[in-house]
């Protein structure tokens, strides 16, 4: 078969392959994907509708909880005073909260208060039959709670229609005390309610009574959204996708039927596009094959035939250094021209080689100039740490010229424990010798300098070498310290209003106490007032001490000490201060010798242990683990106290943030400051109801 016939067959096969591939991909990939996309689009809208509905119920439950946890409501269940009803159970209460019903049930199930309010007529009406009884069974879903503080909510069918209900246990405002009953709120699910929910979704939604299910749904199939959720899907001849779901009442019985209608515009449009695409593709294929054949014949086949003939003729000549040019202006003609030029250019390349050598020498000098102009030290060492190349910036740090440090060991030029350890690793070819980076203070050239040192391992022609960069960050460190001082003062400024308010409250309490003591004639009452004044003055003194400590700059006086002994001593002090907590079990595992400021570090440990003591209500455990890991001292202090709320965990350590009634919010802030002044880090992990884990990470002292 000639080349011409082969090209035609290849083009035909290629175009047919593309055509059948297009049809196959559309039927097996595109169409199912579009169908699934349409379905998921409808499901997302259905879920949005249900979430909007649930959001309304949650809002009702929150409103109910607000009223349930009033101290006035807590007392009303017992004394049934008229003042509470005149103030809190007015028509405005129903209208402002957009509710229709309020029920107050005591812990015996008896109705203390029950009322239905017609929002349209703005008048009171009879309670629904479901609640028009003097006593409700304690097993009623609205009176049973899995969690006393979470409440219950749902919908229920009444003679007025479907009603959203929410109930919460009646407690004091601090959520303590014995439950005295249940507060119930109800809201009629009228047309306005459903219209508001429907407006939050993009597709058409209808709500029907569940008893009409058999009449409305036919030829539908089950579709599982997730492990717990199954809906029904129905597709009709009008390219409409119907999704059916059920809303259950508070008893768990199906009550409402939800229908979401989605027109599958994308899928129907894609079928039309497919037919037009195939038709156009066939026409393009026919015209394309014809056009390609003409182009290939003219641009490739004919010039190749001419080139082959010319090469055949040239083989009869004694020299084939040059091929004869052909009278064409295309790639094949250019191929011959470039071949003839190749021999000429080889000679030119040899002439240019000498020029390149000269340019290379000039560039090397220029590169040396650039490297020596960089304001940081750039150094190359061999696998033993011997300096091979270094720029002139080393003179600014050490006072030594580059030629004075070449072929000397890096540890002799920059004497520090970190560099000695790194050189030992690379000489012994240990793990961790690929990269080295450290910031430390080095006494060199009769000065203390802060240096940032970074080395990275490389290989060239089988030889190991290290490229290092050394920055003198002494000035930057000084700027950073000044910034930290200014930032601390800024924090004090931002919190000044809150602090002033706190101090004003304390001073007002002290002034009021002295005024009461001046007016009081009873000696016993004066003694009680004196005790309260002592507590207030002590609290004021403690706040001012912590404020002064937070504002001052620490100057560390470090000594080597056993961390275990320090923690045990602070625990004994906490036992003395909190003798009622003597039943707490204390365990300490491990020990390490660290170089710390004993007074400051003891204060930090005392603050952490004090918080652990305060978080444990009665019997509990405090467990301390001490160990070393990766050049760090690790101290873990764990307790099984009440823990910290998740939303408050990120605020712990922020100045003046506290969850304690008598707290200042400076204890952990000072603790964090002490740890960070030692170059360490404080991390807190906690879970409400499980306990708290405080992690102290201190670096080894270098020197």
VEXTIKOL-212473 format. One record per residue (C-alpha): residue in three letters; x, y, z. Coordinates in Angstrom, 3 decimals, padded with zeros to 6 digits, m for minus. Each point is the difference from the previous one (the first is absolute). Layout:
% residues N
> ALA/X/Y/Z
...
This chain:
% residues 703
> UNK/000.000/000.000/000.000
> UNK/001.382/003.377/m000.996
> UNK/000.557/002.827/002.449
> UNK/m002.959/001.867/m001.524
> UNK/m002.438/m002.858/000.729
> UNK/001.391/m000.465/003.502
> UNK/m000.581/003.649/000.858
> UNK/m003.608/m000.137/m001.256
> UNK/m000.734/m003.148/002.067
> UNK/001.626/001.469/003.120
> UNK/m002.019/003.215/m000.312
> UNK/m003.259/m001.929/m000.465
> UNK/000.663/m002.250/002.996
> UNK/000.984/002.989/002.093
> UNK/m003.199/001.935/m000.747
> UNK/m002.235/m003.042/000.571
> UNK/001.727/m000.687/003.290
> UNK/m000.663/003.577/001.121
> UNK/m003.682/m000.242/m001.094
> UNK/m000.702/m003.256/001.863
> UNK/001.998/001.262/002.966
> UNK/m002.184/003.104/000.098
> UNK/m003.225/m002.071/m000.042
> UNK/001.329/m002.447/002.614
> UNK/001.195/002.729/002.371
> UNK/m003.315/001.836/m000.242
> UNK/m002.155/m003.081/000.707
> UNK/002.223/m001.533/002.678
> UNK/001.492/003.060/001.679
> UNK/m001.571/003.344/m000.919
> UNK/m003.676/m000.953/000.160
> UNK/000.222/m001.954/003.315
> UNK/002.087/002.813/001.462
> UNK/m002.542/002.632/m001.032
> UNK/m002.824/m002.159/001.380
> UNK/001.829/m000.392/003.308
> UNK/000.765/003.726/000.034
> UNK/m003.703/000.824/m000.474
> UNK/m000.891/m002.424/002.804
> UNK/002.611/001.385/002.402
> UNK/m001.105/003.547/m000.808
> UNK/m003.564/m000.889/001.003
> UNK/001.186/m001.874/003.132
> UNK/002.029/003.025/001.095
> UNK/m003.049/002.207/m000.300
> UNK/m002.092/m002.534/001.943
> UNK/002.606/m000.065/002.761
> UNK/000.063/003.796/000.015
> UNK/m003.784/000.025/000.491
> UNK/000.200/m002.503/002.872
> UNK/002.876/001.912/001.638
> UNK/m001.998/003.240/m000.227
> UNK/m002.931/m001.787/001.647
> UNK/002.235/m001.423/002.721
> UNK/001.573/003.437/000.521
> UNK/m003.447/001.414/000.826
> UNK/m000.561/m002.787/002.556
> UNK/003.434/000.616/001.568
> UNK/m000.758/003.714/000.263
> UNK/m003.299/m000.814/001.731
> UNK/001.888/m002.302/002.387
> UNK/002.520/002.741/000.822
> UNK/m002.815/002.469/000.707
> UNK/m001.640/m002.587/002.259
> UNK/003.319/m000.589/001.803
> UNK/000.367/003.756/000.650
> UNK/m003.320/000.040/001.887
> UNK/000.630/m003.378/001.708
> UNK/003.218/001.152/001.632
> UNK/m001.287/003.210/001.547
> UNK/000.076/000.183/003.803
> UNK/m003.501/001.565/m000.184
> UNK/m001.319/m003.059/m001.876
> UNK/001.736/m002.276/002.522
> UNK/m001.913/001.716/002.831
> UNK/m003.313/000.274/m001.918
> UNK/m000.383/m003.776/m000.233
> UNK/m000.259/m000.069/003.832
> UNK/m001.695/003.272/000.996
> UNK/m002.025/000.694/m003.211
> UNK/000.241/003.725/000.645
> UNK/m002.072/002.319/m002.168
> UNK/002.859/002.485/m000.452
> UNK/001.891/m002.519/m002.165
> UNK/m003.028/m000.442/m002.290
> UNK/m000.645/003.746/m000.225
> UNK/003.620/000.678/m001.002
> UNK/001.067/m003.051/m002.026
> UNK/m003.167/m001.667/m001.356
> UNK/m001.581/002.926/m001.863
> UNK/m001.221/000.025/m003.641
> UNK/003.228/001.799/m000.894
> UNK/001.896/m003.134/001.045
> UNK/m001.825/m002.061/m002.640
> UNK/000.235/002.669/m002.699
> UNK/003.685/000.883/000.521
> UNK/001.055/m003.674/000.053
> UNK/m002.539/m000.979/m002.748
> UNK/m001.442/m002.866/002.078
> UNK/m003.558/m001.185/000.726
> UNK/000.262/m002.097/003.140
> UNK/001.690/000.016/003.423
> UNK/m000.323/m002.851/002.509
> UNK/001.675/m000.156/003.416
> UNK/m000.053/m003.487/001.553
> UNK/001.208/m000.817/003.514
> UNK/002.074/m003.099/000.721
> UNK/m003.205/m001.984/000.805
> UNK/m001.279/000.594/m003.546
> UNK/m002.664/002.485/001.147
> UNK/m000.742/003.011/m002.213
> UNK/001.001/003.119/001.980
> UNK/m000.701/002.325/m002.937
> UNK/m001.391/m000.635/m003.461
> UNK/m001.077/002.438/m002.691
> UNK/m000.564/000.131/m003.795
> UNK/000.267/003.336/m001.817
> UNK/m001.390/000.614/m003.505
> UNK/002.607/002.198/m001.729
> UNK/m002.343/000.896/m002.884
> UNK/m002.928/001.070/002.227
> UNK/002.344/001.196/002.783
> UNK/m002.103/m001.687/002.685
> UNK/000.195/m002.932/002.352
> UNK/m001.672/m003.294/m000.927
> UNK/m000.491/m003.491/001.346
> UNK/002.986/m002.293/000.304
> UNK/000.269/m002.858/m002.525
> UNK/m001.790/m003.167/001.125
> UNK/003.406/m001.698/000.434
> UNK/000.842/002.398/002.847
> UNK/m003.511/000.855/001.373
> UNK/000.457/m002.280/002.998
> UNK/000.984/000.829/003.595
> UNK/002.833/m002.507/000.087
> UNK/002.319/m001.352/m002.706
> UNK/001.565/m003.463/000.263
> UNK/003.641/000.144/001.043
> UNK/000.773/m002.429/m002.846
> UNK/m001.125/002.561/m002.608
> UNK/002.866/000.663/m002.481
> UNK/000.045/003.689/000.974
> UNK/000.613/m000.942/003.656
> UNK/002.822/m002.494/m000.571
> UNK/003.563/001.204/m000.638
> UNK/003.209/m001.818/m000.905
> UNK/001.989/003.081/001.044
> UNK/m001.631/002.336/002.580
> UNK/001.646/003.053/m001.591
> UNK/m000.676/m000.690/m003.691
> UNK/m003.809/000.024/m000.109
> UNK/m002.383/m001.765/m002.414
> UNK/m001.663/001.274/m003.160
> UNK/m002.093/m001.320/m002.868
> UNK/m003.474/000.294/m001.515
> UNK/m003.373/m001.330/001.091
> UNK/m003.428/m000.204/m001.597
> UNK/m002.806/001.900/001.809
> UNK/m003.531/001.137/m000.670
> UNK/001.499/003.366/m001.099
> UNK/002.306/m001.701/m002.454
> UNK/003.642/m000.997/000.160
> UNK/001.857/001.735/002.832
> UNK/003.753/000.276/000.577
> UNK/000.725/m000.584/003.698
> UNK/003.104/000.347/002.189
> UNK/000.487/m000.808/003.678
> UNK/002.762/000.631/002.524
> UNK/000.478/m000.890/003.666
> UNK/m000.598/002.954/002.330
> UNK/003.269/000.805/001.780
> UNK/001.647/002.975/001.639
> UNK/001.838/002.488/m002.214
> UNK/003.327/m001.613/000.899
> UNK/m001.473/m003.388/m001.145
> UNK/000.251/m001.364/003.518
> UNK/m002.502/m001.003/002.653
> UNK/m002.653/m002.719/m000.030
> UNK/m002.203/m000.040/m003.147
> UNK/m003.469/001.342/000.776
> UNK/m001.841/m000.862/m003.168
> UNK/m000.100/000.547/m003.750
> UNK/m000.572/003.138/m002.118
> UNK/m001.726/m000.706/m003.366
> UNK/m000.402/002.370/m002.965
> UNK/m002.038/m000.628/m003.131
> UNK/m000.201/001.622/m003.438
> UNK/m002.738/m000.692/m002.572
> UNK/001.445/m001.134/m003.354
> UNK/m002.277/002.158/m002.200
> UNK/000.332/000.895/m003.687
> UNK/002.267/002.983/000.767
> UNK/002.398/m002.277/001.875
> UNK/000.293/m002.458/m002.904
> UNK/000.247/002.823/m002.566
> UNK/002.947/001.458/001.915
> UNK/001.777/m003.396/m000.019
> UNK/m000.716/m000.533/m003.722
> UNK/001.485/003.413/m000.867
> UNK/003.380/m001.204/001.301
> UNK/000.360/m002.647/m002.758
> UNK/000.320/000.404/m003.772
> UNK/m002.394/m002.783/m001.082
> UNK/m003.738/m000.517/000.415
> UNK/m000.951/m001.693/003.311
> UNK/m003.429/m001.246/001.091
> UNK/m001.139/m001.322/003.391
> UNK/m002.783/m002.622/000.332
> UNK/m001.506/m002.040/002.847
> UNK/001.705/m003.387/000.198
> UNK/m003.359/m001.817/m000.331
> UNK/m000.100/001.077/m003.688
> UNK/003.220/m001.883/m000.818
> UNK/m001.603/m002.899/m001.906
> UNK/m002.031/002.402/m002.124
> UNK/002.966/002.256/m000.854
> UNK/002.938/m002.377/m000.504
> UNK/000.244/m002.697/m002.677
> UNK/002.878/m001.661/m001.892
> UNK/002.549/001.469/002.409
> UNK/003.201/m001.685/001.132
> UNK/001.955/000.267/003.249
> UNK/003.231/002.009/m000.045
> UNK/002.441/m000.077/002.906
> UNK/001.644/003.365/000.685
> UNK/002.087/m001.227/002.925
> UNK/000.023/m002.786/002.575
> UNK/m003.051/001.370/001.837
> UNK/m001.967/001.771/m002.729
> UNK/m002.120/m001.569/m002.778
> UNK/m002.294/002.007/m002.266
> UNK/m002.187/m000.914/m002.973
> UNK/000.653/001.261/m003.536
> UNK/m002.550/000.104/m002.821
> UNK/000.734/000.924/m003.630
> UNK/m002.881/000.869/m002.353
> UNK/m000.263/000.449/m003.761
> UNK/000.365/003.807/000.175
> UNK/003.671/m000.272/001.055
> UNK/m001.049/000.915/003.520
> UNK/001.740/m001.536/003.006
> UNK/m002.177/m000.363/003.116
> UNK/001.653/m000.552/003.397
> UNK/m002.177/m001.198/002.888
> UNK/000.953/000.126/003.658
> UNK/m001.799/m000.387/003.334
> UNK/m000.075/002.197/003.117
> UNK/m000.894/m001.891/003.186
> UNK/m001.825/001.367/003.045
> UNK/001.404/000.034/003.505
> UNK/m001.304/m003.547/000.563
> UNK/002.089/m001.284/m002.926
> UNK/m003.028/m000.540/m002.290
> UNK/m000.082/001.303/m003.612
> UNK/m001.986/003.244/m000.080
> UNK/000.903/002.022/m003.107
> UNK/000.985/m000.877/m003.567
> UNK/002.481/002.321/m001.766
> UNK/000.167/000.139/m003.828
> UNK/002.784/001.839/m001.823
> UNK/m000.408/000.458/m003.780
> UNK/003.031/000.454/m002.259
> UNK/m000.097/000.403/m003.793
> UNK/002.990/m001.779/m001.583
> UNK/000.915/002.736/m002.498
> UNK/003.660/m000.973/m000.273
> UNK/m000.706/m003.662/m000.842
> UNK/m002.663/000.763/m002.621
> UNK/002.221/002.623/m001.636
> UNK/002.915/m002.433/m000.124
> UNK/m001.969/m002.541/m002.112
> UNK/m000.679/002.677/m002.633
> UNK/003.640/001.069/000.070
> UNK/001.095/m003.622/m000.490
> UNK/m002.027/m000.435/m003.216
> UNK/001.223/003.294/m001.441
> UNK/003.550/m000.816/001.047
> UNK/000.013/m003.396/m001.765
> UNK/m001.457/001.487/m003.188
> UNK/002.516/002.804/m000.092
> UNK/002.823/m002.364/000.909
> UNK/m000.723/m002.250/m003.002
> UNK/m000.002/002.983/m002.361
> UNK/003.239/001.328/001.476
> UNK/001.546/m003.476/m000.245
> UNK/m000.751/m000.327/m003.718
> UNK/001.225/003.490/m000.842
> UNK/002.980/m000.406/002.337
> UNK/001.196/m003.232/m001.638
> UNK/m000.213/001.573/m003.457
> UNK/001.791/003.196/001.067
> UNK/002.691/m001.905/001.899
> UNK/000.678/m002.268/m002.964
> UNK/000.532/002.950/m002.341
> UNK/002.258/001.739/002.525
> UNK/002.067/m003.116/000.751
> UNK/000.476/m000.794/m003.669
> UNK/001.063/003.512/m000.856
> UNK/002.136/000.826/003.053
> UNK/001.541/m003.398/000.879
> UNK/m000.269/m002.724/m002.637
> UNK/001.060/001.991/m003.065
> UNK/003.002/001.740/001.702
> UNK/001.130/m003.329/001.473
> UNK/m000.058/m001.584/m003.432
> UNK/002.048/002.892/m001.378
> UNK/002.486/m000.184/002.915
> UNK/000.391/m003.754/m000.407
> UNK/000.733/000.394/m003.680
> UNK/002.583/002.735/000.640
> UNK/001.767/m002.071/002.689
> UNK/000.080/m002.999/m002.352
> UNK/001.665/002.164/m002.640
> UNK/002.568/001.341/002.498
> UNK/001.185/m003.514/000.901
> UNK/001.744/m000.213/m003.360
> UNK/002.255/002.952/000.898
> UNK/003.405/m000.433/001.743
> UNK/m000.851/002.479/002.765
> UNK/m003.305/000.413/001.807
> UNK/001.069/002.811/002.272
> UNK/m002.769/002.111/m001.434
> UNK/m003.384/m001.090/m001.292
> UNK/m001.494/001.780/m002.986
> UNK/m002.768/002.420/000.886
> UNK/m003.513/m000.646/m001.289
> UNK/m002.253/002.693/m001.301
> UNK/m002.498/m000.061/002.845
> UNK/m000.652/002.320/002.932
> UNK/m001.125/m002.423/002.697
> UNK/001.373/m002.035/002.931
> UNK/001.618/m002.637/m002.216
> UNK/001.801/002.610/m002.068
> UNK/001.129/001.697/003.188
> UNK/001.262/m003.359/001.258
> UNK/002.429/m000.189/m002.912
> UNK/001.065/003.613/000.409
> UNK/000.707/m000.454/003.734
> UNK/001.968/m003.170/m000.669
> UNK/002.269/001.912/m002.378
> UNK/000.486/002.722/002.559
> UNK/000.886/m002.465/002.768
> UNK/003.555/m000.616/m001.148
> UNK/000.646/003.688/m000.261
> UNK/m001.265/000.620/003.556
> UNK/002.176/m002.705/001.539
> UNK/003.091/002.002/m000.889
> UNK/m001.603/003.106/001.375
> UNK/m000.746/m001.783/003.285
> UNK/003.662/m000.820/000.511
> UNK/000.872/003.669/m000.412
> UNK/m002.657/001.003/002.507
> UNK/001.248/m002.494/002.594
> UNK/003.011/002.119/000.912
> UNK/m002.212/003.058/000.361
> UNK/m002.326/m001.900/002.382
> UNK/002.945/m000.942/002.224
> UNK/000.866/003.666/000.369
> UNK/m003.621/000.924/000.758
> UNK/m000.207/m002.782/002.587
> UNK/002.993/001.436/001.856
> UNK/m001.598/003.464/000.008
> UNK/m003.295/m001.401/001.293
> UNK/001.794/m001.859/002.776
> UNK/001.574/003.271/001.127
> UNK/m003.407/001.705/m000.152
> UNK/m001.584/m002.817/002.041
> UNK/002.699/000.389/002.667
> UNK/m000.788/003.718/000.089
> UNK/m003.723/m000.677/000.514
> UNK/000.607/m002.605/002.732
> UNK/002.332/002.343/001.876
> UNK/m002.605/002.777/m000.259
> UNK/m002.684/m002.057/001.764
> UNK/m000.441/001.237/003.645
> UNK/m000.014/m003.555/001.420
> UNK/002.682/m002.678/000.159
> UNK/m000.086/m002.618/m002.782
> UNK/002.308/m002.936/000.664
> UNK/000.810/m003.387/m001.559
> UNK/001.539/m002.784/002.122
> UNK/001.029/m003.547/m000.767
> UNK/m001.388/m003.089/001.713
> UNK/002.213/000.613/003.057
> UNK/m001.049/003.633/000.557
> UNK/003.179/001.511/m001.506
> UNK/m000.648/003.375/m001.659
> UNK/000.697/m000.023/m003.755
> UNK/m001.660/003.201/m001.184
> UNK/m001.311/002.981/001.969
> UNK/m000.917/003.592/m000.797
> UNK/001.232/003.200/001.591
> UNK/m003.035/000.386/002.327
> UNK/001.781/m002.323/002.471
> UNK/002.296/002.919/000.873
> UNK/m002.954/002.006/001.410
> UNK/m000.801/m002.838/002.465
> UNK/003.393/m001.433/000.951
> UNK/002.458/002.732/m000.965
> UNK/001.829/m002.544/m002.187
> UNK/000.555/000.384/m003.748
> UNK/m001.286/m002.760/m002.355
> UNK/003.554/m001.217/m000.725
> UNK/000.656/m000.318/003.767
> UNK/m002.880/m002.468/000.513
> UNK/000.360/m002.141/m003.139
> UNK/001.057/m003.595/000.643
> UNK/m000.863/000.404/003.682
> UNK/m002.733/m001.918/001.817
> UNK/m003.347/001.741/000.391
> UNK/m000.035/m000.757/003.731
> UNK/003.225/001.987/000.473
> UNK/m001.496/003.082/m001.635
> UNK/m003.455/m000.111/001.674
> UNK/000.470/m001.800/003.347
> UNK/m003.418/m001.204/001.223
> UNK/m001.415/m003.236/001.359
> UNK/m002.561/m000.256/m002.841
> UNK/002.642/000.236/m002.731
> UNK/002.276/m002.496/001.772
> UNK/m002.882/m002.483/000.226
> UNK/m000.853/000.528/m003.680
> UNK/003.635/m000.524/m001.069
> UNK/000.108/m003.188/002.053
> UNK/m003.109/m001.270/m001.788
> UNK/001.309/000.699/m003.518
> UNK/003.370/m001.556/000.803
> UNK/m001.726/m003.140/001.298
> UNK/m002.563/000.156/m002.871
> UNK/m002.922/m000.225/002.435
> UNK/m003.684/000.698/m000.669
> UNK/m000.981/003.638/000.261
> UNK/003.193/001.187/m001.716
> UNK/m001.754/000.964/m003.266
> UNK/m001.243/003.338/001.303
> UNK/001.062/002.133/002.959
> UNK/m001.693/003.225/001.111
> UNK/000.313/001.820/003.312
> UNK/m000.276/003.456/001.540
> UNK/002.287/000.608/002.996
> UNK/002.136/002.508/001.840
> UNK/003.780/m000.378/m000.513
> UNK/002.751/001.944/001.743
> UNK/002.370/000.867/m002.808
> UNK/002.389/002.851/m000.771
> UNK/m000.510/001.309/003.605
> UNK/m003.743/000.412/m000.602
> UNK/m003.229/m001.950/000.508
> UNK/m001.608/m000.556/m003.399
> UNK/m003.259/m001.701/m000.958
> UNK/000.545/m002.101/m003.128
> UNK/m002.466/m001.904/m002.209
> UNK/001.972/m002.933/m001.488
> UNK/m001.276/m002.302/m002.772
> UNK/001.930/m002.846/m001.732
> UNK/m001.257/m002.393/m002.667
> UNK/001.661/m003.172/m001.326
> UNK/000.809/m000.301/m003.729
> UNK/001.909/m002.343/m002.272
> UNK/002.171/000.831/m003.028
> UNK/001.835/m002.646/m002.035
> UNK/m000.449/m002.471/002.859
> UNK/001.502/002.396/002.573
> UNK/m002.047/001.182/002.997
> UNK/000.094/003.700/000.852
> UNK/m002.120/002.441/002.022
> UNK/m001.257/003.437/m000.998
> UNK/m000.625/002.313/002.952
> UNK/m001.547/003.421/000.504
> UNK/000.662/001.988/003.196
> UNK/m001.972/003.156/000.884
> UNK/000.945/002.430/002.768
> UNK/m003.415/000.661/001.595
> UNK/001.239/001.860/003.086
> UNK/m001.702/003.269/m001.015
> UNK/m003.164/m001.892/m000.977
> UNK/m000.109/m001.654/003.443
> UNK/000.275/003.387/001.689
> UNK/m002.839/001.348/m002.155
> UNK/m002.081/m003.099/000.804
> UNK/000.495/000.501/003.746
> UNK/m001.084/003.632/m000.271
> UNK/m003.016/m001.067/m002.069
> UNK/m001.010/m002.560/002.630
> UNK/000.157/002.670/002.690
> UNK/m002.133/002.384/m002.089
> UNK/m002.444/m002.828/m000.823
> UNK/m000.370/m000.778/003.723
> UNK/m000.774/003.645/000.720
> UNK/m002.505/000.001/m002.899
> UNK/m001.755/m003.023/001.526
> UNK/m000.190/001.847/003.323
> UNK/m001.454/003.006/m001.804
> UNK/m002.623/m002.089/m001.810
> UNK/m001.062/m001.648/003.283
> UNK/000.101/003.206/002.061
> UNK/m003.773/000.534/m000.244
> UNK/m000.746/m003.532/001.192
> UNK/002.632/000.251/002.745
> UNK/m001.270/003.407/001.146
> UNK/m003.533/m001.402/000.186
> UNK/001.215/m002.979/002.060
> UNK/002.006/002.197/002.405
> UNK/m002.904/002.453/000.279
> UNK/m002.313/m002.859/001.014
> UNK/002.462/m001.149/002.663
> UNK/000.463/003.520/001.388
> UNK/m003.777/000.600/m000.030
> UNK/m000.525/m003.237/001.934
> UNK/002.629/001.081/002.576
> UNK/m001.545/003.482/000.318
> UNK/m003.471/m001.481/000.424
> UNK/001.343/m002.374/002.658
> UNK/001.559/002.821/002.013
> UNK/m003.234/002.000/m000.271
> UNK/m002.046/m002.977/001.249
> UNK/002.475/m000.594/002.835
> UNK/m000.237/003.665/001.015
> UNK/m003.797/m000.186/000.160
> UNK/m000.192/m003.493/001.523
> UNK/m000.156/m000.151/003.805
> UNK/m000.234/m003.775/000.415
> UNK/003.503/m001.336/000.786
> UNK/m000.653/m003.371/m001.658
> UNK/m001.154/001.689/m003.209
> UNK/003.089/002.237/000.106
> UNK/002.218/m003.088/000.232
> UNK/m001.688/m001.504/m003.075
> UNK/000.418/003.279/m001.920
> UNK/003.653/000.158/001.109
> UNK/000.560/m003.537/m001.376
> UNK/m001.566/000.946/m003.342
> UNK/002.143/003.169/m000.119
> UNK/003.127/m002.090/000.624
> UNK/m000.897/m002.305/m002.919
> UNK/m000.637/002.983/m002.329
> UNK/003.243/001.747/000.995
> UNK/001.953/m003.267/m000.440
> UNK/m001.516/m000.471/m003.440
> UNK/000.905/003.606/m000.939
> UNK/003.546/m000.522/001.269
> UNK/000.327/m003.272/m001.972
> UNK/m001.243/001.688/m003.191
> UNK/002.471/002.883/000.351
> UNK/002.900/m002.400/000.712
> UNK/m000.802/m002.035/m003.106
> UNK/m000.362/003.176/m002.076
> UNK/003.412/001.262/001.133
> UNK/001.564/m003.406/m000.694
> UNK/m001.589/m000.130/m003.470
> UNK/001.367/003.466/m000.851
> UNK/003.581/m000.483/001.183
> UNK/002.842/m001.510/m002.040
> UNK/001.525/m003.161/001.413
> UNK/003.730/m000.277/000.613
> UNK/000.772/m003.675/000.359
> UNK/002.346/m001.320/002.677
> UNK/000.320/m003.596/m001.151
> UNK/001.232/m002.910/002.119
> UNK/m000.025/m003.733/m000.624
> UNK/m002.766/m001.721/001.974
> UNK/m002.008/m003.240/000.100
> UNK/m003.357/000.697/m001.628
> UNK/m001.590/m002.847/001.976
> UNK/001.040/001.482/003.346
> UNK/m001.206/003.461/m001.046
> UNK/m003.458/m001.325/m001.002
> UNK/m000.337/m002.088/003.180
> UNK/000.765/003.092/002.108
> UNK/m002.619/002.069/m001.831
> UNK/m002.569/m002.787/000.407
> UNK/000.579/000.023/003.773
> UNK/m000.580/003.760/000.014
> UNK/m003.283/m000.494/m001.887
> UNK/m001.066/m002.653/002.554
> UNK/000.631/002.504/002.828
> UNK/m001.957/002.722/m001.804
> UNK/m002.839/m002.379/m000.987
> UNK/m000.213/m002.415/002.955
> UNK/m003.483/m001.021/m001.059
> UNK/001.607/m001.498/m003.142
> UNK/002.288/m002.307/001.958
> UNK/m001.913/m002.971/m001.397
> UNK/001.457/000.651/m003.491
> UNK/002.277/m002.810/m001.193
> UNK/003.367/001.290/m001.289
> UNK/002.387/m002.026/m002.181
> UNK/003.316/001.153/m001.495
> UNK/001.999/m002.123/m002.450
> UNK/003.555/000.664/m001.192
> UNK/002.390/002.874/000.657
> UNK/002.469/002.267/m001.786
> UNK/002.570/002.624/000.937
> UNK/m000.778/003.324/m001.670
> UNK/001.543/003.452/000.246
> UNK/m002.803/002.391/001.011
> UNK/m000.712/003.030/002.170
> UNK/m001.226/m001.821/003.114
> UNK/m002.286/002.771/001.309
> UNK/m001.680/000.764/m003.335
> UNK/m000.328/m003.624/m001.108
> UNK/m001.426/m000.985/003.422
> UNK/m002.632/002.721/m000.452
> UNK/m000.932/m001.349/m003.442
> UNK/m000.350/m003.583/001.348
> UNK/m002.012/001.302/002.990
> UNK/m002.478/001.772/m002.334
> UNK/m000.522/m003.191/m002.037
> UNK/m000.467/m002.211/003.109
> UNK/m002.377/002.588/001.510
> UNK/m002.191/m000.162/m003.119
> UNK/000.018/m003.830/000.208
> UNK/m001.078/000.156/003.669
> UNK/m002.827/002.423/m000.792
> UNK/m001.243/m002.154/m002.906
> UNK/m000.381/m003.151/002.154
> UNK/m003.233/000.090/002.010
> UNK/000.705/m002.791/002.509
> UNK/002.062/m003.112/m000.570
> UNK/002.286/000.172/m002.979
> UNK/003.487/m000.578/m001.320
> UNK/002.908/002.192/m001.090
> UNK/002.634/m001.855/m002.027
> UNK/003.394/001.468/m000.985
> UNK/002.358/m001.548/m002.579
> UNK/003.566/001.336/m000.493
> UNK/002.308/m001.139/m002.807
> UNK/002.495/001.203/m002.636
> UNK/m000.607/m000.215/m003.745
> UNK/001.906/001.413/m002.998
> UNK/002.079/002.536/002.022
> UNK/m003.074/001.139/001.975
> UNK/m001.190/m000.452/003.599
> UNK/m003.682/m001.057/m000.081
> UNK/m002.303/000.493/003.021
> UNK/m003.620/m001.247/m000.229
> UNK/m002.447/000.911/002.807
> UNK/m003.323/m001.832/m000.390
> UNK/m003.169/000.134/002.116
> UNK/m003.462/m001.540/m000.260
> UNK/m001.816/003.203/000.960
> UNK/m002.960/001.678/m001.698
> UNK/002.035/000.946/m003.096
> UNK/m000.347/003.067/m002.242
> UNK/m002.716/000.845/m002.519
> UNK/001.190/m000.421/m003.598
> UNK/m000.866/003.601/m000.926
> UNK/002.043/001.312/002.969
> UNK/003.075/m002.169/m000.614
> UNK/001.520/002.356/m002.585
> UNK/m000.356/002.987/002.369
> UNK/001.900/m001.616/002.872
> UNK/003.125/002.055/000.765
> UNK/m001.497/003.198/m001.449
> UNK/000.477/002.872/002.509
> UNK/m003.076/000.655/002.200
> UNK/m002.019/m002.914/m001.460
> UNK/m001.487/m002.199/002.747
> UNK/m003.004/m002.257/000.584
> UNK/000.297/000.225/003.800
> UNK/m002.349/002.260/001.972
> UNK/002.916/001.358/002.086
> UNK/002.767/m000.379/m002.581
> UNK/002.244/002.715/m001.484
> UNK/000.902/m001.748/m003.260
> UNK/003.722/000.564/000.599
> UNK/001.088/m003.278/001.626
> UNK/000.556/m002.051/m003.154
> UNK/001.154/003.117/m001.887
> UNK/002.829/000.452/002.531
> UNK/000.710/m003.744/m000.121
> UNK/000.273/000.120/m003.785
> UNK/002.267/003.055/000.205
> UNK/002.319/m001.767/002.496
> UNK/000.240/m003.121/m002.198
> UNK/000.677/002.065/m003.138
> UNK/002.661/002.063/001.834
> UNK/001.832/m003.325/000.446
> UNK/m000.201/m000.567/m003.770
> UNK/m002.758/m002.568/000.503
> UNK/m003.559/m000.536/m001.121
> UNK/m003.301/m000.627/001.863
> UNK/m002.725/m002.152/m001.589
> UNK/m003.414/m000.803/001.525
> UNK/m002.270/m002.853/m001.071
> UNK/m003.385/m000.437/001.700
> UNK/m003.386/m001.628/m000.420
> UNK/m003.094/001.007/001.936
> UNK/m000.854/m002.619/002.625
> UNK/003.209/m002.002/m000.616
> UNK/002.887/002.128/001.267
> UNK/002.918/002.189/m001.015
> UNK/003.572/m000.726/m001.166
> UNK/002.559/002.818/000.324
> UNK/003.199/m000.541/m002.023
> UNK/003.199/001.957/000.815
> UNK/002.826/m000.252/m002.575
> UNK/003.413/001.378/001.047
> UNK/003.083/m000.101/m002.257
> UNK/003.291/m001.353/001.299
> UNK/002.442/002.698/001.034
> UNK/002.689/000.459/m002.667
> UNK/003.591/000.757/000.891
